[in-house]
Amino acid sequence: MLTLYGSNGSGSAAIEAALVACGAAYRVVTAATWEPESALAELRRANALQQVPTLVLEDGSVLTESAAILIHIGLTHPASGLLPQDGAARAQAIRGLVFIAANCYAAIGVIDYPERWCAEPGEAVTDNLRRGARARLHHYWDVFADDYGAPEPFFGGATPGALDLLAAVVSHWSGARAHLHRMRPALHALCERVEAHPKYAPIFARHWPA
């Protein structure tokens, strides 16, 4: 059985959905740095950075980084539809996953923990850094929407694929979903379709209760 370390409202939601898509047996261990009573020591043994999601495979090997985990699951379970069968389409889906991870996820890290990026942190400095990172994050989502559009129903075709799942999850943070509603409504609507999909709706409802 796979072991997924995560927490409600975190990136582990995308990995849970991917594991459901491929029918894998897994257990979730609640662990997050913002939940001091969670299984932090256990997570630290698997991932020195204590990041979630972290996925431990059946052989005990560890996968970190949301995009890498999703790509691995998609490649090892080709019938799941997480990654396109067509080579060119698959390349673009992988590019999109890495775009979100490298740009949007990275900006959110600055927004959430600006003091980590300041040699001499102070309230004015960290507030300025946080505001700048949030503006940059929203710009990244605009670029993503303009590059990838918002196909109907999903990037993955008839059902959500890995790119749909990661976009729907990461856009929940730092005001991105509200920004998309105003500036890129088609992508906002696609994310809402992902959340409403019968297979994944229970996962999103648990991670982000109404």
N, C-alpha and C positions, 0 to 999 in steps of 0.2 A: 504494500500500500504506500502511496505517496503521502508525504507530510508537507503541508503548506503552512508556513508561518505568516500571520497577517492580523489585521484588525479591521473592524467595521469602519467604513469610510476611507479605506486605504486602497492602494493599488492592487492588493490581493483580490479585490472583486473581479478584476479582469482575468486573473489566473483561475479563480473558482469557475468562472463562466466557461473558460476554455476547457477545463477538466470535465465539466458537465457535457460540453459539446462532443468530446471524444469518448465519453462513457468510462472514464478512468475512476478507479477506486482511490479515494483520498480521505485524509482527515485534516481538519484545520486546528492549529494550535494558536490561540490568541497570544500575540506577542507584539509589543510596540513600545518604543522609548517613552511615549506619552502615556502609557498605561503601566505605572510602576509595579502593580500587583500581577502583571502578566508574566509569561514564561520568558523573561528577558535573558536569564542565564542560559537557558536552552537555545535561544536564538543566537546568542553571542558565540556559542560553541560552533554553530553552523555558519555564521556570518559575522566576522569581526566588526563590521560597520553597523551591525544590528539593524539592517534595513529590511523592510517588508515591501513586497513579498520576497520570501526565500522559499525555494522548493527543494526538498530532499527526495531524491529518486529512490527507487526500490533497492538499488545496489549501494545506497548510502552516499552517493556523490551529490554535490550541492550545486544548484543553479540559483543565480541571483540576476537582477536586472530584468524588469518586466518584459522589455522587448525580446531579450534573449530567451526567456522562458517561453513566451508565446511562439516564437519562431521554432524552438525545439519541439514543443507540443504539436504544432502544425505540421512539421516535417515528419515526425514519428507517427502521426495519425492522419495520413493524407485523406482518408475518407471522411474526416470530420468537417471538411470545408473551411477550416480556419485559415488556410492559405490556398490561393487559387492553384488549380492544376496546370494551367497554361504558364509557361516559363516567364514570358514577358509580364503578364499580370502579377505573377508571384513576386517578381523582382520589384515591381512598384509597391506592392503591399509591404514588403520588407523595408523598402525605403521609407514608407510612411510610418511604420512602427519605430524605426530608428530616428526619424525626424521628431516624432513626439517625445521620445525618450531623451534625445540629445538636447532638444531646445525647450520644449514645454516643461518637462519634468525638471530640467536643470534650473529653469527660472523659478519654478515653485520652491525648489530648495533654498534659493536666495530669499524669497519672500518669507518663508517660514522660519529661517534661521539666519537673518542678515548679519548677526554678530560674528558668525563663522567667517565672514568675508571681509571683516574690518580689522586692521591691525590695532586700531585704537577706537573700539566701539563706544558710541554714545547715543543718546536718544535721537538727537538731530541727524546724526550720520546714518544710523540704522533706518530711521523713518524715510530719509531721502533715498537710500538704497532700495528699500522695500517698494516705494512708489515707482521708482524707475524700473525695477524688475517686473512689477505688475504690468506696466505699460508695454514693456518688451514682450511679456508673455502673451498679451492680447494681440500684439502685432504678429507673433508667431502663429497664432490661431488664424489670423486673417490670411497669412501666406499659405498655410496648410489648406484652408478652404478654397483659396483661389487656384492652387495647384491641383488639388484632388477633386474639387467640385463636391457634389453631394448626390450621388446616384440614388435612384429609387429602385428597390427599397434600401439596399445596403451596398457598401463597398465589396462585401463578400458575395454579392449576387442575390439570390432569393432568400438567403438566411445570413445573419451577421457572421462576419469572419473576425479574425484576430484584430485587424485594423479598426473595425467598427467597435469592438469591445474596448480597446485601449482608448480610443477617442471619447467614447461615452463616459469612461471612468475618469480620465485625466481632466476632462472639461468641467468636472464638478468643482474644481478647486480654484481659489483666488479670483472669483468673479468671472471666470471664463465663460460659463454657460450664459450668464446674463449678457455678457458682451456679444456672444454669438447671436443671441436672440435679437439684439439690436442691429448688428452689423453684418452677420452672415446667417440669416434665418434658415436657409436650406440645410446647412450643416447642423444647426440647432435642432431642426426637425428630425434629421437622421438620428441624432443621439437619442432623442425621445423615442423614436421607433425601436431602437436597440433595447432601451429600458423596458418597453412595453411588450417585447417579444415573449411569448408564453414560456419559452425554455429558460429565459434569463430574468424575467420580472421578479421572481422570488429573491434572487440574489441581490438585485439592485434595491428592492424594497427593504431588505434587511440592512444593507450597508447605508442607505440614505432613506430612512423612514420619512413618510410624508409629514 
